[in-house]
Amino acid sequence: MAITALLLYLVWAFLAFGWRTIEQRRRTGDSGLRLHARRNTSQWWAKIGFAVAMLVGIAAPVVAVAGLDDLPLLDATWLHITGIVLAVVGIVLTVGAQYSMGASWRIGVDPQERTELVMGGAFRYARNPIFTAMLITAIGLTMTIPNVISIIGLVALIAALEIQVRLVEEPYLVATHGDAYRAYASRVGRFAPRLGCLE
């Protein structure tokens, strides 16, 4: 299972970050990467959290291949197989959600930039479908190799997503799109349909 998890992680990382960045540059002339952040800001902490999650995420299957055992309570074949299915679904959903963003796709936020408010495609069901898909992938990979490292990576990802969405992206979108974003956020859930709608 460890080698399968490692391969799935590499495929996901390539499609979600490498290929998507290359495709964005090809289509728009801009990579879409907005990785700068002032030290000790919410955006900086989210970036640190994502970096930790990515590094720990790749470390988990590597140490599993090297012999780190799964946690005994979570070492079950049905759990591993379900994890593989979830990871594959998450990878497909990540690519689909990124495709829905079109030219507005970005990693990170530039407060001076104004992009179109995307409400179609996967964004009809959740305001952050890319993050939802990333979380599904991470949960699947953690179920495939449920060791202490993969669980730490999952927790780091959840923390980074919460900081990025609640403290960076939502304030930016309210400031940029005002009532249009508020109306959208009042009817579409944060990560899943109807959950986390703004009042």
C-alpha positions as CSV (number, residue, x, y, z in Angstrom):
1,M,0.0,0.0,0.0
2,A,2.9,2.4,0.7
3,I,4.1,2.4,-2.9
4,T,0.6,2.9,-4.2
5,A,0.2,5.8,-1.8
6,L,3.5,7.3,-2.9
7,L,2.5,7.0,-6.6
8,L,-0.9,8.6,-5.9
9,Y,0.7,11.5,-4.0
10,L,3.2,12.2,-6.8
11,V,0.4,12.1,-9.5
12,W,-1.8,14.4,-7.4
13,A,1.1,16.8,-6.7
14,F,2.1,16.9,-10.4
15,L,-1.5,17.5,-11.6
16,A,-2.6,19.9,-8.9
17,F,0.5,22.1,-8.9
18,G,3.0,21.3,-11.7
19,W,0.7,20.7,-14.6
20,R,-1.9,23.3,-13.5
21,T,0.8,26.0,-13.2
22,I,2.2,25.1,-16.6
23,E,-1.3,25.1,-18.2
24,Q,-2.1,28.5,-16.5
25,R,1.1,30.0,-17.9
26,R,0.4,28.6,-21.4
27,R,-3.2,29.9,-21.4
28,T,-2.7,33.3,-19.8
29,G,1.1,34.1,-19.7
30,D,0.9,34.1,-15.9
31,S,1.7,31.1,-13.7
32,G,-1.1,32.0,-11.2
33,L,1.4,31.6,-8.3
34,R,0.9,34.3,-5.6
35,L,3.3,32.9,-3.0
36,H,4.5,36.1,-1.4
37,A,3.3,36.9,2.1
38,R,4.4,39.3,4.8
39,R,6.0,37.5,7.8
40,N,3.6,36.6,10.6
41,T,0.4,37.4,8.7
42,S,-2.4,34.9,8.3
43,Q,-1.3,34.4,4.7
44,W,2.2,33.6,5.8
45,W,1.0,31.1,8.4
46,A,-1.2,29.4,5.9
47,K,1.7,29.2,3.5
48,I,3.9,27.6,6.2
49,G,1.1,25.2,7.0
50,F,0.7,24.2,3.4
51,A,4.5,23.7,3.1
52,V,4.5,21.5,6.2
53,A,1.5,19.5,4.9
54,M,3.2,19.0,1.5
55,L,6.5,17.9,3.0
56,V,4.9,15.6,5.6
57,G,2.5,14.4,3.0
58,I,5.4,13.1,0.8
59,A,7.3,11.9,3.9
60,A,4.5,9.6,5.0
61,P,4.6,7.2,2.1
62,V,8.4,7.3,2.0
63,V,8.7,6.3,5.6
64,A,6.0,3.7,5.1
65,V,8.1,2.2,2.2
66,A,11.1,2.3,4.5
67,G,9.2,0.2,7.1
68,L,7.2,2.5,9.4
69,D,4.2,0.5,10.4
70,D,0.6,1.7,10.3
71,L,-1.1,2.6,13.6
72,P,-2.5,-0.8,14.8
73,L,-6.1,0.5,15.3
74,L,-6.1,1.7,11.7
75,D,-4.3,-1.2,10.0
76,A,-7.2,-2.8,8.1
77,T,-7.4,-3.8,4.5
78,W,-10.8,-2.3,4.0
79,L,-9.5,1.0,5.2
80,H,-6.5,0.9,2.9
81,I,-8.7,0.1,-0.2
82,T,-11.3,2.7,0.7
83,G,-8.4,5.2,1.1
84,I,-7.1,4.4,-2.4
85,V,-10.6,5.0,-3.9
86,L,-10.9,8.3,-2.0
87,A,-7.5,9.4,-3.1
88,V,-8.3,8.7,-6.8
89,V,-11.6,10.5,-6.4
90,G,-9.9,13.4,-4.7
91,I,-7.3,13.7,-7.5
92,V,-10.0,13.7,-10.2
93,L,-12.1,16.3,-8.3
94,T,-9.0,18.5,-7.7
95,V,-8.3,18.7,-11.5
96,G,-12.0,19.3,-12.2
97,A,-12.3,22.0,-9.6
98,Q,-9.2,23.7,-10.9
99,Y,-10.5,23.5,-14.5
100,S,-13.7,25.3,-13.2
101,M,-11.7,28.3,-12.2
102,G,-10.4,28.9,-15.7
103,A,-8.1,32.0,-16.0
104,S,-8.9,33.0,-12.4
105,W,-7.0,30.0,-10.9
106,R,-4.4,31.1,-8.4
107,I,-2.3,29.7,-5.6
108,G,-2.3,32.4,-2.9
109,V,-3.8,35.8,-2.9
110,D,-2.5,39.2,-4.1
111,P,-4.7,41.8,-2.3
112,Q,-4.1,44.3,-5.2
113,E,-5.4,41.9,-7.8
114,R,-9.0,41.6,-8.9
115,T,-10.0,38.3,-10.6
116,E,-13.5,37.3,-11.7
117,L,-15.7,35.8,-9.0
118,V,-16.1,32.2,-10.1
119,M,-19.5,30.7,-9.2
120,G,-20.0,28.1,-11.9
121,G,-18.8,24.5,-12.4
122,A,-17.6,22.9,-9.1
123,F,-18.1,26.3,-7.4
124,R,-21.9,25.9,-7.6
125,Y,-21.6,23.3,-4.9
126,A,-18.8,24.7,-2.6
127,R,-17.0,28.0,-2.4
128,N,-13.7,26.1,-2.1
129,P,-14.0,22.9,-4.1
130,I,-10.3,22.7,-4.8
131,F,-9.6,22.6,-1.1
132,T,-12.4,20.1,-0.6
133,A,-10.9,17.9,-3.2
134,M,-7.4,18.3,-1.7
135,L,-8.8,17.3,1.7
136,I,-10.5,14.2,0.2
137,T,-7.2,13.2,-1.4
138,A,-5.3,13.7,1.9
139,I,-7.9,11.7,3.8
140,G,-7.6,8.9,1.3
141,L,-3.9,8.9,1.4
142,T,-4.0,8.9,5.2
143,M,-6.4,5.9,5.2
144,T,-4.1,4.1,2.7
145,I,-1.1,4.5,5.0
146,P,-2.4,5.4,8.4
147,N,0.9,6.1,10.2
148,V,1.7,8.8,12.6
149,I,3.4,10.9,9.9
150,S,0.4,10.8,7.5
151,I,-1.9,11.9,10.4
152,I,0.3,14.9,11.2
153,G,0.3,15.9,7.5
154,L,-3.5,15.7,7.5
155,V,-3.8,17.8,10.6
156,A,-1.4,20.4,9.1
157,L,-3.4,20.5,5.9
158,I,-6.7,21.1,7.7
159,A,-5.1,23.9,9.8
160,A,-3.6,25.5,6.7
161,L,-6.9,25.3,4.8
162,E,-8.9,26.9,7.7
163,I,-6.4,29.7,8.0
164,Q,-6.3,30.3,4.2
165,V,-10.0,30.3,3.7
166,R,-11.3,32.0,6.8
167,L,-8.5,34.6,7.4
168,V,-7.1,35.2,3.9
169,E,-9.5,34.4,1.0
170,E,-12.9,35.2,2.5
171,P,-11.8,38.7,3.7
172,Y,-10.2,39.3,0.3
173,L,-13.3,38.2,-1.6
174,V,-15.6,40.3,0.5
175,A,-13.3,43.3,0.0
176,T,-13.0,42.7,-3.7
177,H,-16.5,41.6,-4.7
178,G,-18.6,42.9,-1.8
179,D,-22.3,42.2,-2.1
180,A,-21.9,39.8,-5.0
181,Y,-19.6,37.5,-2.9
182,R,-21.8,37.9,0.2
183,A,-24.9,36.8,-1.7
184,Y,-23.0,33.8,-3.2
185,A,-21.5,32.9,0.2
186,S,-24.9,33.0,1.8
187,R,-26.2,30.2,-0.4
188,V,-23.1,28.1,-1.2
189,G,-21.3,26.3,1.6
190,R,-17.6,26.8,2.4
191,F,-16.3,23.3,1.7
192,A,-19.5,21.3,1.1
193,P,-23.1,22.1,0.0
194,R,-25.0,24.2,2.5
195,L,-22.3,23.8,5.3
196,G,-20.6,27.0,6.3
197,C,-22.7,29.5,4.5
198,L,-22.1,33.1,5.5
199,E,-24.9,34.9,7.3
